[in-house]
Amino acid sequence: MRVDLGDVAGAHPSLVVEDGRTGLGVAEIAVHDAMAPHQQFAEGVGFTKAQAKRRILELAKLLPATARKLVFIDLEASGLGSKSWPVEVGWTFENGETQSLLIRPHDSWTEEAWDAQAEALHGLSRARLEEEGIEARAVCMALNEAFDGARVYSDAPDWDGFWFYRLFQAAGVRQQFSLRDFYDVFKNMPADQLDAIVEKANERAPRAHRAIPDVLHMRALYDLAAAKN
């Protein structure tokens, strides 16, 4: 994705700043997510490479969320009760980077919240989570780092938000990202067009009540919708 600061400067006047020596507006500088063109940027405004990189990083923090990375997340859980807790979290970025983590049950999470029907759906036993899961604090730290500056979408933000709350509360870590409703992406799409996209996404990346297949399904929906625009 390429972002032209000139396109967003009108809505974000703080982006229209000038270098004291050259007087050139940096709103005219094209910023790439990969941060590759440091040399081109430096030559354009008279900065050194190091100064250019520092300025790009500063400006990137000011960019609107639409100009930053998108990530689709999903959680599987012990059940749907008020004391349920997360067992797996998975995510995929718009660029295709995908990962999932099994979560080791925290000492504060009760056995009574374990639902056999939920286990039958996702296929994750408590014994497997105890053996292969990652402790809650490490999962929270990984999520905060991975989602830094990202626009995070969930197709069930109420439930996923609750399970993130349970996770971060147990770990004693502050959650540094918020969730957006995935279906807001499609709110202006005609129903027949949305039905067709859902059908194609079901063929391309069917849901499976596991984190990775479900986030890949979300990304397929997003990609198909984007292709329509």
Secondary structure, DSSP 8 states (H G I E B T S, - for coil): -EEEHHHHTTT-GGG--B-TTT--BGGGSEEETT---HHHHHHHHT--HHHHHHHHHHHHTTS-GGGS-EEEEEEEES-SSTT--EEEEEEEETTS-EEEEEB---TTS-GGG--HHHHHHH---HHHHHHH-B-HHHHHHHHHHHTTT-EEEESSHHHHHHHHHHHHHHHT------EEEGGGGGTTS-HHHHHHHHHHHHHHS---SSHHHHHHHHHHHHHHHHHH-
